[in-house]
Amino acid sequence: MQSLLTRAPSASAPTPDRRRRLLLSTLALLPLAGCGPEAPKLNGMDLSSMPAGDFHLQDTEGRPRQLADYRGQTVMLFFGFTQCPDICPTALTRALEIKSLLGADAAAKLRILFITVDPERDTPEILRAYTQAFDPTFVGLRGDAEQTRAAAQSFKVFYQKVPTGSSYTMDHTALTYIIDAQGKLRLTLRHQQSAQQCADDLRTVL
C-alpha cells in the first residue's frame, strides 16, 4: 500500500495515523479491479468502468494541452514533481524500459506525459530539462495552482504540500494511468510492477 504515495525525506517522519489517513484517502478513490470470469488478467488495476479524466495545462513550450490532443495514441500519464527523490525518476526510467519491451511499432503509438504537482518550483525550463533527460519524446505538463488541482481531481489523484523545515516536499499518488487511443481510461500501473508486467498490461490496450 505504501507505493501509492511518495514523498521526499523530511526532517520528521509522518505519524502512523497520518500515513494511514493518506493511504486510505487515496485507496478510497480507486475502483475495485474486475474479478469476474470475463475480466482481463492484469497486473495493474482495471479502470475501464471509470470515465476518462482530462486536463487543461501547458506543455513546456507554453502551448495549451488537453487529453484530446493525444487522441490516436495510447497515453501513459504520471503525476509527480522534479524534486521527487525516488518514485518519479523510477517511474520514468521504467517507462523507457516499457517502450523497449513493446518494440518499435508499439512504442511509436505510446505517449508518456508527466504532470507536475509542484508548479511553484517546476518552471517550464526545469520541467523540460527533467523530462528530456529521460527521453526527448516525454512531455512535461504544468498549470497554475487551480489548473493543477482540476487535473488531479479529474483523475482522482491525491497530492499535498508538506513543510520540511524552511522548504517543503510533496505527498502524491504514485500510479501511472493508461488512456487508450480513443481517449478512454483503461487501467493504472502500480509502482511496484516490473517493466515486463507493465508491458504485458499495455498490450491489452495498444
Stockholm file with secondary structure:
# STOCKHOLM 1.0

chainA/1-206         MQSLLTRAPSASAPTPDRRRRLLLSTLALLPLAGCGPEAPKLNGMDLSSMPAGDFHLQDTEGRPRQLADYRGQTVMLFFGFTQCPDICPTALTRALEIKSLLGADAAAKLRILFITVDPERDTPEILRAYTQAFDPTFVGLRGDAEQTRAAAQSFKVFYQKVPTGSSYTMDHTALTYIIDAQGKLRLTLRHQQSAQQCADDLRTVL
#=GR chainA/1-206 SS CGGGEECCCCSSCCCHHHHHHHHHHHHTTSCCCCCSTTSCCCSSEECTTSCCCCCCEEETTSCEECGGGGTTSEEEEEEECTTCSSHHHHHHHHHHHHHHHHCHHHHTTEEEEEEESCTTTCCHHHHHHHHHHHCTTCEEEECCHHHHHHHHHHTTCCEEEEEETTEEEEEEECEEEEECTTSCEEEEEETTSCHHHHHHHHTTTC
#=GC SS_cons         CGGGEECCCCSSCCCHHHHHHHHHHHHTTSCCCCCSTTSCCCSSEECTTSCCCCCCEEETTSCEECGGGGTTSEEEEEEECTTCSSHHHHHHHHHHHHHHHHCHHHHTTEEEEEEESCTTTCCHHHHHHHHHHHCTTCEEEECCHHHHHHHHHHTTCCEEEEEETTEEEEEEECEEEEECTTSCEEEEEETTSCHHHHHHHHTTTC
//
